[in-house]
Amino acid sequence: MDLPSWTDPKLGTMKRAGLWLVTVVGEGSVFTKEDVKEAFPGVSQADRRVRDLRDHGWQIDTNREDASLGPHEQRFVKQGQPVWEPGKATRPSTSITQTRRREVLARDGHFCRSCGIAPGQVYEGTYESAQIDIARRVVRQQDGSEVTELVSECNRCRVGGRGTVTDLGSMLTRAAALSGLERKMLSSWMKQDKRDFSEAEAFWADYRALPEESRAKIREVLKPTAE
């Protein structure tokens, strides 16, 4: 089926924006707000209509999801619902209100719940500072149903966790099987909402991130000496 023209003024701006992304930009390509303004001259809030496509399953990344993008760049990753077709543009909005965003950030302590970094803090070994935003996390319940819950995450962890499903039922089963000492230790960490890692544990995390050639050198240094 031939696609309608994205320049057709009879279509709404969001439908035209979707057609523009598909036929002009192309999946995987980068565009800017200036590109949107040039494509839709005189159309107010055209950039917002592009963002609205996310509520219909379109994946359009900013530098919050893709650290390689500049602050004014976006990447058209994947097409969602063909909103230009009858009935395809009526999906209720799933956008997060600013009030709800503030509530989740405050509840989560204004830091990334995955790696613990705070907003503005620089990632170790880089000059890149963290941005904290709200991620949608799919959580599988004990009855097998899935619900989407909100959590605060940094731009790096949001990219790494995209598409994952947390199995709450499995975690509850594992929690019930813990020994008394393990439960006490975990309860202490949860009460403080943090865990202090030993030097060996911190070293292990850094070691696991090394390429094999470097890991081999570390293993050689730590090899037990003959008595």
C-alpha positions in Angstrom: 0.0 0.0 0.0 1.4 3.4 -1.0 1.9 5.8 1.9 0.2 9.2 1.9 2.3 12.2 1.3 3.8 13.7 4.4 3.2 17.2 2.9 -0.6 16.6 2.7 -2.1 19.5 4.7 -5.3 17.5 5.2 -3.4 15.2 7.7 -2.7 16.2 11.2 0.8 17.3 12.2 1.5 14.1 14.1 0.5 12.0 11.1 2.6 14.1 8.8 5.5 13.9 11.2 5.4 10.1 11.2 5.3 10.0 7.4 8.2 12.5 7.3 10.3 10.3 9.6 9.6 7.2 7.6 10.0 8.6 4.1 12.5 11.4 4.5 14.6 10.7 7.7 14.6 6.9 7.7 15.0 4.5 10.6 18.4 4.7 12.3 19.0 8.3 11.1 19.6 11.4 13.2 17.6 14.6 12.9 17.4 17.9 14.8 14.7 20.3 16.0 15.9 22.6 13.2 15.2 19.9 10.7 11.6 19.6 12.1 11.1 23.4 11.9 12.3 23.4 8.3 10.1 20.5 7.4 7.0 22.1 9.0 7.4 25.9 8.6 4.8 27.9 10.4 3.4 24.8 12.3 3.4 25.5 16.0 4.6 22.7 18.3 5.7 20.5 15.5 8.5 19.1 17.6 5.9 18.1 20.3 3.9 16.2 17.7 7.1 14.3 16.9 7.4 13.4 20.6 3.8 12.4 20.7 4.6 9.5 18.3 6.3 7.8 21.2 2.9 7.2 22.8 2.1 5.1 19.7 5.1 2.8 20.0 7.6 4.8 18.0 11.2 4.8 19.3 12.8 8.2 19.0 15.9 8.6 21.1 17.5 11.7 22.6 20.8 11.9 24.4 19.0 10.7 27.5 18.7 7.3 25.8 21.7 7.5 23.4 24.8 9.1 24.9 26.3 9.5 21.4 23.7 12.1 20.4 24.1 15.8 20.9 21.8 17.9 23.1 19.7 19.0 20.0 19.8 15.7 18.2 17.3 12.8 18.0 17.5 9.4 16.4 14.5 7.8 14.7 15.1 4.2 15.8 11.9 2.3 15.0 8.5 2.9 13.6 5.5 2.2 15.8 1.8 2.3 14.9 1.1 3.7 11.4 -0.8 6.7 12.8 -1.9 7.9 9.4 -4.2 4.9 9.1 -7.8 5.2 10.3 -8.1 4.4 14.1 -4.3 4.1 14.6 -3.8 7.5 16.2 -6.4 7.2 19.0 -4.2 5.4 21.5 -4.5 7.1 24.9 -1.4 9.0 25.9 1.0 7.3 28.2 3.2 10.4 28.8 4.4 11.2 32.3 3.2 14.4 33.8 5.6 16.8 35.4 3.9 16.3 38.7 4.3 12.5 38.5 7.9 12.9 37.3 8.7 15.0 40.4 7.0 12.5 42.7 9.0 9.6 41.3 12.3 11.4 41.5 11.6 12.5 45.1 10.6 8.9 46.0 13.8 7.5 44.5 16.1 10.0 46.2 17.0 11.9 43.0 19.6 9.4 41.9 19.8 6.4 39.5 18.3 3.3 41.2 20.4 1.1 39.0 23.9 2.4 39.4 23.5 5.0 42.2 24.9 8.0 40.3 23.4 11.4 41.1 22.3 14.1 38.5 25.3 16.1 37.3 27.8 13.6 38.7 30.5 12.7 36.1 30.8 9.0 35.1 34.1 7.6 36.3 36.8 7.8 33.7 34.8 10.2 31.4 33.9 13.8 31.1 30.2 12.9 30.7 27.8 14.0 33.4 24.7 11.9 34.3 21.2 12.9 33.6 18.4 11.4 35.7 15.0 10.8 34.2 12.1 8.4 34.5 12.2 4.9 32.9 9.3 2.6 32.5 10.1 -0.9 33.9 8.0 -3.9 33.1 7.5 -6.0 36.2 6.1 -9.6 36.0 3.8 -10.3 39.0 3.3 -13.5 40.9 0.2 -14.4 38.8 2.1 -14.0 35.6 0.6 -10.7 34.6 2.9 -7.8 33.7 2.6 -4.2 34.9 4.6 -1.1 33.9 6.1 0.8 36.9 8.2 3.9 37.0 11.8 4.2 38.3 14.5 6.9 38.2 17.5 6.0 36.1 20.4 7.7 34.4 20.8 8.0 30.7 23.3 5.1 30.5 21.2 2.6 32.5 18.0 3.5 30.7 19.6 2.4 27.4 21.1 -0.8 29.0 17.8 -1.8 30.6 15.5 -1.2 27.7 13.3 -4.2 26.9 14.1 -6.0 30.1 11.4 -7.6 32.3 11.8 -7.9 36.1 10.3 -11.1 37.5 8.9 -10.1 40.9 7.5 -13.6 41.6 11.0 -15.1 41.1 12.6 -12.5 43.4 10.0 -13.1 46.1 10.7 -16.9 46.0 14.4 -16.2 46.3 13.9 -13.9 49.2 11.9 -16.5 51.1 14.8 -19.0 50.6 17.4 -16.7 52.2 19.0 -17.6 55.5 18.4 -15.5 58.6 21.9 -14.0 58.4 21.3 -13.1 54.7 17.9 -11.6 55.5 19.4 -9.4 58.3 22.2 -8.2 56.0 19.8 -7.4 53.2 17.4 -5.6 55.5 20.3 -3.4 56.8 21.1 -2.4 53.2 17.5 -1.7 52.4 17.0 0.4 55.5 20.0 2.6 54.6 19.1 2.3 50.9 22.8 1.8 50.1 25.5 -0.7 50.3 29.2 -0.1 51.0 31.3 -2.4 48.8 34.6 -3.8 50.1 37.8 -3.1 48.2 37.8 -6.6 46.8 34.2 -6.3 45.5 34.9 -2.9 43.9 38.0 -4.3 42.3 36.1 -7.3 41.0 33.5 -5.0 39.3 36.4 -3.1 37.6 38.1 -6.4 36.6 35.0 -7.8 35.0 34.8 -4.7 32.7 38.4 -5.2 31.4 39.2 -6.8 28.0 40.5 -10.3 28.2 44.1 -9.3 27.6 44.1 -7.0 30.6 42.2 -9.5 32.8 44.9 -12.0 32.1 47.6 -9.6 33.4 45.6 -9.1 36.6 45.2 -12.8 37.1 49.0 -13.2 36.7 49.7 -10.7 39.4 47.2 -12.3 41.8 48.4 -15.8 41.1 49.4 -17.5 44.4 53.2 -17.7 44.8 54.8 -21.1 45.4 55.8 -21.6 49.0 
